[in-house]
Amino acid sequence: MASRSVSETATAVALPAHRDTNVLRWLAAFTFSMVGDSVYYIALSWAAVQTGTPSQAGLVMTASALPRALLMLGGGVIADRLGPRRVVIGSDAVRCAAVLAVAALLVLTSPGLWPLALLALVFGTVDAVFLPAVGALPARVTNRDQLARVQGMRGLAIRFASVVGGPLGGLGLALGGATAAFGLAGLLIAVSVPLLVSVRIRELPPDDTVGTHNATARQDLVAGLRHIRRHPVLAPLMAAIALGDLGFVGPLNVGLTLLCDERGWGAAGMGWVLAGFGVGAGAASLLLTVRGRLPHAGRVAGWSILAGSVAVGTLAFAPTVVLAVGTALLIGLLTGLSGAMCGALLQTHADPAYLGRVTAVSSLVSLGLTPLSMPLSATAIGAWGTGPVFVVSALVCGLGGVVALAVPGLRRAELPR
């Protein structure tokens, strides 16, 4: 369906994002896609464990990470060249077809691990273009002054998907095994496609598209990296995001599991701690959705990163599961707030023509590099225990807040009114 012009969407985009039916269609599409992703990963892990050895299952689950990391920057170029909506629609269509194809194959035969590994590779490759396009799309469906609110709405959708996806995946596995779960994941992702087709997008001003189609892909990539490096807000913002994620991902993933085991809280205790974190992060997203804008965005991001890092370090010394849940709720609130503010600043300060490439760099840091901290955290905890590792991780995370507050361009950054 052809894109409509700015004049055709002027009435819609003048509304607050949470009342704009065009934005709500985008939000529904994003939510269905994310829930489908959650169900897919549950189905993939279950099928891999049932089909192969634990080590083989681990290889299948990590098969998507390499192509996603290697191709992410190129995916940002594709998103900017072809347009984010077209790329997201194509990506969801490919992911849907791949999942349903594996579901059909499992109905007909028992093919072993190879189709699961191939599916993981396809998902990782498609994610390399899907993630930058998803990040660039909000700027094309609403005005700049609504992008912070949209970031909060997106955070709520992610939290909803994480809460609903698990039970839905389990239900699919209970009713029909991996075949039914894969089929359910494919259908959920499929629902997003017609919703995305119905979303109206804003055309970029002519000045924002100059050079996009007259340069090579390598030149476009270099131009995007140069845009980040020379920008007074984006360059320090990327450093703050990288440091914050590096100090956060390890402790709140593998570190939390080892902490709960060490304290004897068990799986139930870990579940409560994770629930506390989810509630806090959801509250931060809801705050931004309702308010739409917070003043002194750069300072809020920096101080919330610093306070969140203190809470991360404190978690390792919580004597009871109740205090751990309360600390996790605070971590979720502070890191959710800082993450939403950083995302909103990225959306509003990047030039629209570069948003795919800017999002690709941010996604590469968060999804491609920071997971490397998980095995490092596990090894360090084995050698020195949870306390010292959580404290060091908190210091790394806190450096992100120091960057945000020390660099004048980012410290003074504001969201548009």
C-alpha positions in Angstrom: 0.0 0.0 0.0 1.4 3.4 -1.0 2.6 5.7 1.8 0.4 8.8 2.5 1.8 12.3 2.6 2.3 14.4 5.7 -0.8 16.5 4.9 -2.9 13.3 4.9 -1.7 12.4 8.4 -1.7 15.9 9.9 -4.9 15.4 11.7 -3.8 12.1 13.1 -0.4 13.1 14.3 -1.8 16.2 16.0 -3.3 13.9 18.6 -1.4 12.6 21.6 0.2 9.3 20.7 -1.9 7.3 23.1 -5.1 8.6 21.4 -3.9 8.4 17.8 -5.4 5.4 16.0 -2.5 5.3 13.6 0.0 5.0 16.5 -2.2 2.5 18.2 -2.2 0.3 15.1 1.6 0.4 15.1 1.6 -0.4 18.8 -0.8 -3.4 18.2 1.4 -4.7 15.4 4.6 -4.3 17.5 2.9 -6.1 20.5 1.7 -9.1 18.4 5.2 -9.4 16.9 6.9 -9.3 20.3 4.4 -11.8 21.8 5.1 -14.1 18.8 8.8 -13.7 19.4 8.4 -14.8 23.1 6.4 -17.9 22.1 8.9 -18.7 19.4 11.9 -18.7 21.7 10.0 -20.9 24.2 9.1 -23.3 21.4 12.7 -23.3 20.0 14.3 -24.0 23.4 11.8 -26.8 24.2 12.2 -28.4 20.8 16.0 -28.2 21.0 16.2 -29.7 24.4 13.8 -32.5 23.4 15.7 -33.3 20.2 19.4 -33.0 21.2 21.8 -32.9 24.0 22.0 -29.9 26.4 25.1 -28.6 24.6 23.5 -29.0 21.2 20.4 -27.2 22.5 22.6 -24.4 23.7 24.2 -24.1 20.3 20.8 -23.9 18.6 19.7 -21.2 21.0 22.8 -19.1 20.3 22.8 -19.7 16.5 21.0 -16.4 15.9 23.4 -14.2 17.8 26.3 -14.3 15.3 24.5 -13.2 12.1 22.5 -10.6 14.1 25.8 -9.1 15.5 27.6 -9.3 12.2 24.9 -7.9 10.0 23.2 -5.4 12.3 25.0 -2.3 11.0 24.2 -3.3 7.4 20.6 -3.8 8.5 20.5 -0.1 9.6 21.6 1.0 6.1 18.8 -1.2 4.6 16.2 0.3 6.9 17.2 3.8 6.0 17.4 3.0 2.3 14.1 1.1 1.8 12.1 2.8 4.6 11.5 1.3 8.0 7.8 0.2 7.5 8.6 -1.8 4.3 11.5 -3.5 6.1 9.5 -4.3 9.2 6.6 -5.8 7.1 9.1 -7.9 5.0 10.9 -9.0 8.1 7.7 -10.1 9.9 6.5 -11.9 6.8 9.8 -13.8 6.5 9.8 -14.7 10.2 6.2 -15.9 10.0 6.9 -18.0 7.0 10.0 -19.6 8.5 8.3 -20.5 11.8 5.2 -22.0 10.1 7.5 -23.9 7.7 9.2 -25.6 10.7 5.9 -26.3 12.3 4.7 -28.0 9.1 7.9 -30.0 8.9 7.5 -31.2 12.5 4.0 -32.4 11.6 5.2 -34.4 8.7 8.5 -35.9 10.1 11.0 -35.8 12.9 13.9 -34.0 11.1 16.3 -33.6 14.1 18.1 -30.4 15.0 19.0 -29.1 11.6 15.7 -27.3 10.9 15.8 -25.7 14.4 19.4 -24.5 13.8 18.4 -23.2 10.3 15.4 -21.4 11.8 17.6 -19.8 14.5 20.0 -18.6 11.8 17.1 -17.1 9.7 15.7 -15.3 12.7 19.1 -13.9 13.6 19.7 -12.7 10.0 16.2 -11.1 9.8 16.6 -9.5 13.2 19.7 -7.7 11.9 17.4 -5.6 9.6 14.2 -5.9 11.7 15.6 -4.3 14.9 17.0 -1.1 13.2 13.8 -0.7 11.2 11.6 -1.1 14.4 13.7 1.6 16.0 13.3 4.0 13.0 9.6 3.5 12.5 8.1 5.6 15.4 9.6 8.8 14.0 7.6 8.1 10.8 4.2 7.6 12.5 4.0 10.5 14.9 5.5 13.9 15.6 8.8 14.5 17.4 7.0 15.8 20.5 5.2 12.5 20.9 8.3 10.2 20.5 9.0 10.1 24.3 5.4 8.9 24.9 5.7 6.4 22.1 8.9 5.1 23.8 6.9 4.5 27.0 4.2 2.8 25.0 6.8 0.6 23.4 8.2 -0.3 26.8 4.7 -1.3 28.0 4.3 -3.5 25.0 7.6 -5.3 25.7 6.7 -5.9 29.3 3.3 -7.2 28.2 4.9 -9.6 25.7 7.3 -10.9 28.4 4.4 -11.6 30.8 2.0 -13.1 28.2 4.4 -14.8 26.0 5.5 -17.4 28.6 2.1 -18.7 29.4 1.0 -18.7 25.8 4.1 -20.7 24.8 3.5 -23.1 27.7 -0.1 -23.6 26.6 1.0 -24.3 23.1 3.5 -26.9 24.2 0.9 -28.5 26.5 -1.7 -28.8 23.8 0.4 -29.9 20.9 4.1 -29.8 21.7 6.6 -27.8 19.8 4.5 -28.0 16.6 1.6 -26.2 18.1 3.8 -23.6 19.8 5.6 -22.8 16.6 2.3 -22.6 14.8 1.0 -20.2 17.5 4.1 -18.0 17.2 3.8 -17.9 13.5 0.1 -16.8 13.6 0.9 -14.1 16.2 3.6 -12.7 14.0 1.3 -12.9 11.0 -1.3 -10.7 12.7 1.2 -7.8 12.8 1.6 -7.7 9.0 -1.9 -6.4 8.0 -1.7 -4.0 11.0 1.6 -2.6 9.7 0.2 -2.3 6.2 -2.6 -0.1 7.5 -0.2 2.2 9.3 0.2 5.6 7.6 3.7 7.0 7.6 5.1 10.5 7.2 7.5 11.2 4.3 10.9 12.6 5.1 11.6 16.2 4.1 13.7 16.3 0.9 16.8 17.5 2.8 16.7 14.4 5.0 16.8 12.0 2.1 19.7 13.5 0.2 22.6 11.0 -0.3 20.6 8.0 0.8 20.1 6.6 -2.7 23.1 8.1 -4.4 25.8 6.5 -2.3 27.1 3.0 -1.9 26.0 1.0 1.1 29.5 1.4 2.6 29.3 5.2 2.2 25.9 5.2 3.8 27.2 3.2 6.8 30.2 5.5 7.2 27.9 8.5 7.0 25.7 7.1 9.7 28.7 6.4 12.0 30.0 9.9 11.3 26.6 11.4 12.2 26.8 9.7 15.6 30.5 10.6 16.2 30.0 14.3 15.5 26.7 14.7 17.3 26.9 16.4 20.7 24.1 14.2 22.1 24.3 10.9 20.2 28.0 10.2 20.7 28.0 10.4 24.6 24.5 8.8 24.6 25.9 5.7 22.9 28.7 5.5 25.4 26.2 5.8 28.3 24.0 3.1 26.9 27.0 0.8 26.3 28.3 1.2 29.8 24.9 0.9 31.4 24.1 -2.3 29.6 27.5 -3.9 30.2 27.1 -3.4 33.9 23.5 -4.4 34.0 23.0 -7.5 31.7 25.4 -9.9 33.5 24.1 -9.4 37.0 20.5 -9.3 36.2 20.7 -12.5 34.1 23.2 -15.2 35.0 24.2 -13.4 38.2 20.7 -13.3 39.6 20.3 -17.1 39.0 23.5 -17.8 40.9 22.6 -15.3 43.7 19.2 -17.1 44.3 20.9 -20.5 44.3 23.5 -19.2 46.7 20.9 -17.8 49.1 18.6 -20.8 48.9 15.7 -18.8 47.5 15.2 -21.3 44.7 13.3 -20.8 41.4 10.3 -19.3 43.2 12.5 -16.7 44.8 14.1 -15.8 41.5 10.7 -15.6 39.9 9.6 -13.1 42.5 12.7 -11.0 42.1 12.2 -10.9 38.3 8.6 -10.0 38.8 9.6 -7.1 41.0 12.0 -5.9 38.3 9.3 -6.2 35.6 6.8 -4.2 37.7 9.3 -1.4 38.2 10.2 -1.3 34.6 6.6 -1.3 33.6 5.9 1.6 36.0 8.6 3.6 34.4 7.2 3.0 30.9 3.7 3.9 32.1 5.0 7.2 33.6 6.5 8.2 30.3 3.3 7.1 28.4 1.1 9.2 30.7 3.4 12.3 31.0 4.7 12.2 27.4 7.6 14.3 28.4 9.9 14.8 31.4 12.0 18.0 31.7 15.8 17.9 31.9 15.9 14.6 30.0 19.7 14.3 30.0 20.0 14.9 33.7 17.2 12.5 34.5 18.8 9.8 32.4 22.2 10.3 34.1 21.0 10.4 37.7 18.6 7.4 37.1 21.6 5.4 35.7 23.7 6.3 38.7 20.9 5.5 41.2 20.1 2.3 39.4 23.8 1.2 39.5 23.7 1.6 43.3 20.6 -0.5 43.5 22.3 -3.2 41.3 25.3 -3.4 43.7 22.9 -3.5 46.7 21.0 -6.5 45.4 23.8 -8.9 46.1 23.7 -8.0 49.8 19.9 -8.3 50.3 19.5 -10.7 53.3 16.0 -11.9 52.4 14.0 -12.5 49.3 11.5 -9.8 50.3 14.2 -7.1 50.4 15.6 -8.5 47.1 12.2 -8.1 45.5 12.0 -4.5 46.7 15.5 -3.8 45.5 14.7 -5.4 42.1 11.5 -3.2 41.8 13.7 -0.2 42.4 16.2 -1.4 39.8 13.4 -1.9 37.3 12.0 1.5 38.0 15.3 3.3 37.7 16.8 1.4 34.7 13.4 1.4 33.0 13.3 5.2 33.4 16.9 5.7 32.2 16.3 3.3 29.3 13.2 5.0 28.2 14.8 8.5 28.4 17.9 7.3 26.5 15.6 5.8 23.8 13.5 8.9 23.6 16.7 11.1 23.3 18.0 8.9 20.6 14.7 9.1 18.7 14.4 12.8 19.0 18.0 13.9 18.4 18.9 11.7 15.5 18.1 13.0 12.0 15.2 10.9 10.6 17.3 9.8 7.6 19.9 8.2 9.9 17.5 6.6 12.5 17.9 3.1 11.1 21.7 3.3 11.3 21.6 5.0 14.7 19.3 2.4 16.1 21.5 -0.3 14.5 24.5 0.9 16.5 22.5 1.1 19.7 21.0 -2.4 19.1 24.5 -3.8 18.3 25.7 -2.6 21.7 22.7 -3.8 23.7 22.0 -7.1 21.9 25.2 -8.0 20.2 28.0 -7.1 22.6 26.6 -6.9 26.1 25.5 -10.6 26.2 29.2 -11.4 26.2 29.2 -10.1 29.8 27.0 -13.0 30.9 29.7 -15.8 30.6 32.2 -13.4 32.0 30.0 -12.6 35.0 29.4 -16.3 35.6 33.1 -17.1 35.6 33.9 -14.1 37.9 31.2 -15.1 40.4 32.7 -18.6 40.4 36.0 -17.2 41.3 35.1 -14.3 43.7 31.5 -14.7 44.6 28.4 -12.7 43.9 29.1 -9.6 46.1 32.3 -8.4 44.4 31.0 -9.1 40.9 27.8 -7.2 41.5 29.7 -4.3 42.9 32.1 -4.1 39.9 29.2 -4.4 37.6 27.5 -1.6 39.4 30.6 0.6 39.0 30.6 -0.1 35.2 26.9 0.7 35.0 27.5 3.9 37.0 30.1 5.1 34.6 27.3 5.4 32.1 25.6 7.9 34.4 28.9 9.8 34.9 29.2 10.1 31.1 25.6 11.4 30.8 26.2 14.0 33.5 29.8 15.0 32.6 29.3 15.7 28.9 27.5 19.1 28.5 25.7 18.2 25.3 24.0 15.2 26.8 23.5 16.7 30.3 21.6 19.6 28.8 19.6 17.6 26.3 15.9 18.1 26.3 12.9 16.3 24.7 10.8 18.4 22.3 7.7 20.0 23.7 
